[in-house]
Amino acid sequence: MATIRKQFDVPASADAVWAALRDFGAVHDKLATGFVAACALEEGGAVRLVTFANGMQVRERLVTLDEAERRLVYSATGGRATHHNAAAQVVPLGADRCRFVWTTDLLPDAVAPAIEQMMETGARAMQARLTPR
């Protein structure tokens, strides 16, 4: 199983970054603007249909929303992966600084290069969106 991890620091409070991450239905607006083009909630908010800027669509099921740890876990279906599980967590580094950690486990290993490229693009988009202007 391939594991891909992206992390970056944000010059904003952990609470502010967590507020953007935890809004499961607003990933296109509050978190990954430009990387995610659209997001629609399904199944009472437990699933989101994500449309990426490249036109690819996947369904992501919310697995865990841990307020205390500022950690969100989801699984994805669609695309070429037969298994996809991801976690994103916000780690405080001070009053106005935090670290965003995004980890994905997936199968088959052969899709890892494509997913890593998407995650790199997504991480850049999130860092840009989350950085106060």
C-alpha positions in Angstrom: 0.0 0.0 0.0 1.4 3.4 -1.0 1.4 6.2 1.6 1.7 9.8 0.5 2.2 12.7 3.0 2.1 16.4 2.4 2.6 19.0 5.0 3.0 22.7 5.1 3.0 25.5 7.7 0.3 28.2 7.7 0.7 31.7 9.2 -2.8 31.5 10.8 -4.3 30.1 14.0 -5.0 26.4 14.2 -8.6 27.3 15.0 -9.0 29.3 11.8 -7.5 26.6 9.6 -9.5 23.9 11.4 -12.7 25.9 10.7 -11.9 25.7 6.9 -10.9 22.0 7.0 -13.9 20.8 9.1 -16.4 22.3 6.7 -16.7 19.1 4.7 -19.1 20.5 2.1 -17.0 23.7 1.4 -13.7 22.2 0.3 -13.9 24.1 -3.0 -14.6 27.4 -1.3 -12.8 27.5 2.0 -9.9 25.0 1.6 -8.7 24.0 -1.8 -9.9 26.8 -4.1 -8.7 26.3 -7.6 -7.8 22.7 -7.1 -11.4 21.6 -6.3 -13.9 23.2 -8.7 -17.1 22.1 -7.0 -18.4 20.1 -4.1 -21.9 18.8 -3.4 -23.0 17.0 -0.2 -25.0 13.8 -0.4 -26.4 11.3 2.1 -27.2 14.0 4.7 -23.7 15.4 4.5 -21.9 12.1 5.1 -20.6 12.0 1.5 -19.4 14.7 -0.8 -19.1 14.6 -4.6 -15.9 16.4 -5.4 -15.2 17.8 -8.8 -11.5 18.7 -9.3 -10.3 21.5 -11.6 -9.2 18.8 -14.1 -12.7 17.5 -14.4 -12.2 14.3 -12.4 -14.9 13.4 -9.9 -14.8 11.3 -6.8 -17.1 10.6 -3.9 -15.6 11.1 -0.5 -17.2 9.6 2.6 -16.6 11.3 6.0 -15.1 8.7 8.4 -14.0 10.8 11.3 -14.4 14.5 12.4 -12.3 14.8 15.6 -12.7 18.3 17.0 -10.2 17.7 19.9 -7.4 16.6 17.6 -8.5 18.9 14.7 -8.4 15.8 12.4 -10.7 14.9 9.5 -10.6 11.4 7.9 -12.3 10.4 4.7 -12.3 7.6 2.1 -12.7 8.1 -1.6 -14.3 6.0 -4.4 -14.0 6.7 -8.1 -11.0 7.1 -10.2 -8.3 4.4 -10.5 -7.7 3.6 -6.9 -9.2 0.4 -5.5 -8.6 1.7 -1.9 -8.2 5.3 -0.8 -8.2 6.6 2.8 -7.0 10.0 3.8 -6.5 12.1 6.9 -5.9 15.8 7.3 -4.9 17.3 10.6 -4.1 20.8 11.9 -1.4 21.0 14.5 -0.9 24.3 16.4 2.6 25.7 16.4 1.8 28.9 18.3 -0.9 31.5 18.5 -0.8 32.5 14.8 0.9 29.5 13.2 0.0 25.9 12.5 1.0 22.9 10.5 -1.4 21.2 8.0 -0.6 17.5 7.6 -2.4 15.5 4.8 -1.8 11.7 4.6 -3.2 9.3 2.0 -3.0 5.5 1.9 -4.0 3.9 -1.4 -4.0 0.9 -3.6 -2.7 -0.1 -6.1 0.7 1.3 -5.7 0.8 2.1 -9.5 -1.6 5.0 -9.0 0.6 6.6 -6.4 2.5 8.9 -8.8 -0.7 10.4 -10.2 -2.2 10.9 -6.7 1.0 12.4 -5.4 1.0 14.9 -8.2 -2.6 15.8 -7.4 -1.9 16.1 -3.7 1.1 18.4 -4.4 -1.1 20.7 -6.5 -3.8 20.5 -3.8 -1.4 21.3 -1.0 -0.2 24.4 -2.8 -3.8 25.5 -3.4 -4.6 24.9 0.3 -1.6 26.8 1.5 -2.4 29.7 -0.7 -6.1 29.8 0.4 -5.3 29.4 4.1 -2.7 32.1 4.2 -4.2 35.4 5.4 -4.1 38.1 2.9 
